[in-house]
Amino acid sequence: MFFRRLIEVEPPSLVRYFLGAAIMVIGVVLPVGYMMFRNKRVPSSSSYSKQT
């Protein structure tokens, strides 16, 4: 409820900017971080086993 009251008080442009920035950051960071995490862990076992 606190967040709703805060959003109602704030101007819509600010809220839209922050929401858009948060969504963009999450949309970019999550897949990139997930892929980096997988690429760091997976090659140590799968790529070496494929090469040998």
Residue pairs with C-beta under 8 A, 6 or more apart in sequence:
7 15
